[in-house]
């Protein structure tokens, strides 16, 4: 969740792309980008945005990326914008001011209440979205070959 693990370059061969872009983007933007290149409509319920917006010089519609992993009993969350990085993991919270601490060495959670309030509002909204769209699928029926393939890929235990 720290930047050295999150800053992953993405290369796009597009005549309208011109150099490097510093906007905060996330994995949620990959599917809309690919759909747009394929000429498909981007469904309204998708959270991401096509990167073509950046390439065409338009304003990027997002200032932060909020995400998480885990299930409802053990969910870990993060927030990242151009200045702040927040991590909630194992019941602990961390907040870093990337403008003065790009290496994320000093947790300023107790010294930045205004920034924390802004971050937590976005994180809480994200959690609300997760809860609203969370579904208990129970047992999904699938044939044995599919079960084996998913187990080989590490997606399920045999």
C-alpha positions in Angstrom: 0.0 0.0 0.0 3.0 2.2 0.2 3.9 4.2 -2.9 6.9 2.0 -3.9 4.4 -0.8 -4.4 1.7 1.3 -6.0 3.6 3.4 -8.5 3.3 1.1 -11.5 4.0 2.7 -14.9 1.5 2.1 -17.6 2.4 2.5 -21.2 -0.2 3.4 -23.8 0.5 3.7 -27.5 -1.9 6.4 -28.5 -1.3 9.3 -31.0 -3.0 11.7 -28.6 -0.9 10.7 -25.6 1.9 13.1 -25.1 4.4 12.3 -22.4 4.0 11.7 -18.7 0.9 12.4 -16.7 0.9 12.9 -12.9 -2.8 12.6 -12.2 -3.9 10.0 -9.6 -5.3 7.1 -11.5 -6.1 3.6 -10.4 -6.8 0.1 -11.6 -10.5 1.1 -11.8 -9.4 3.2 -14.8 -8.0 0.3 -16.9 -11.3 -1.3 -17.9 -12.9 2.0 -19.0 -9.7 2.8 -21.0 -9.7 -0.6 -22.7 -13.5 -0.4 -23.4 -13.1 3.0 -24.9 -10.3 1.9 -27.2 -12.5 -1.1 -28.3 -15.3 1.3 -29.1 -17.6 0.0 -26.4 -19.7 2.2 -24.3 -18.6 2.6 -20.7 -21.3 1.4 -18.4 -22.6 4.1 -16.0 -22.1 2.0 -12.9 -18.3 1.7 -13.5 -16.3 3.8 -11.1 -13.3 4.3 -13.4 -12.6 6.8 -16.2 -11.0 6.2 -19.6 -7.4 7.6 -19.6 -8.2 9.2 -23.0 -9.6 12.1 -21.0 -6.0 12.9 -20.0 -4.6 12.4 -23.4 -7.2 14.7 -24.9 -6.3 17.5 -22.5 -9.5 17.4 -20.6 -9.7 17.8 -16.8 -9.2 14.6 -15.0 -12.5 13.9 -13.0 -10.9 12.4 -9.9 -8.6 13.9 -7.3 -8.1 10.7 -5.2 -8.1 6.9 -5.3 -9.8 5.0 -2.5 -9.6 1.3 -2.3 -9.4 -1.8 -0.1 -9.1 -5.5 0.1 -10.4 -8.2 2.4 -13.9 -9.1 3.5 -16.4 -7.3 5.7 -14.9 -8.7 8.9 -11.3 -7.9 8.0 -11.3 -5.0 5.5 -8.2 -2.9 4.9 -8.5 0.4 3.2 -6.3 3.1 1.6 -6.7 6.6 0.3 -4.3 8.4 -2.0 -4.3 11.9 -3.5 -1.6 14.2 -4.7 -0.7 15.1 -1.1 -2.1 12.6 1.4 -1.8 8.8 1.8 -4.0 7.0 4.4 -3.8 3.3 5.3 -6.1 1.4 7.6 -4.6 -2.0 8.3 -4.9 -4.5 11.1 -6.9 -2.0 13.2 -4.1 0.7 12.9 -4.3 3.9 10.9 -1.5 5.8 9.1 -1.5 9.2 7.5 1.4 10.6 5.5 1.9 14.0 4.0 3.6 13.2 0.8 4.5 16.8 0.1 7.0 16.8 3.0 7.5 13.0 3.4 7.4 11.2 0.1 9.1 8.2 1.6 6.2 7.7 4.1 8.4 7.6 7.2 6.4 9.8 9.6 2.8 9.0 10.5 1.1 12.4 11.0 -2.3 11.1 11.9 -2.4 12.9 15.2 -1.1 16.2 13.8 -3.3 16.7 10.8 -7.0 16.6 11.9 -8.4 18.5 9.0 -6.7 16.3 6.4 -7.7 13.2 8.3 -11.4 14.4 8.3 -11.3 14.9 4.5 -9.7 11.5 4.0 -12.0 9.7 6.3 -15.1 11.2 4.6 -13.8 9.6 1.3 -13.0 6.3 3.0 -16.3 6.1 4.7 -18.1 6.8 1.4 -16.1 4.1 -0.2 -17.0 1.7 2.6 -20.7 2.6 2.1 -20.4 1.8 -1.6 -18.8 -1.6 -0.8 -21.6 -2.4 1.7 -24.3 -1.3 -0.8 -22.9 -3.5 -3.6 -21.7 -6.4 -1.4 -23.5 -9.7 -2.2 -23.2 -13.0 -0.4 -23.2 -15.3 -3.3 -23.2 -18.4 -1.1 -22.2 -21.5 -2.9 -21.7 -20.8 -6.6 -22.3 -23.9 -8.7 -19.6 -24.8 -11.1 -18.3 -28.0 -12.8 -15.2 -29.8 -11.5 -13.0 -28.6 -14.3 -13.7 -25.0 -13.4 -13.1 -25.7 -9.7 -9.7 -27.3 -10.6 -8.7 -24.4 -12.8 -9.6 -21.8 -10.2 -7.6 -23.8 -7.6 -4.6 -24.0 -9.8 -4.7 -20.2 -10.2 -5.0 -19.8 -6.4 -8.6 -18.4 -6.4 -10.0 -21.2 -4.3 -8.9 -24.0 -2.1 -9.6 -27.5 -3.1 
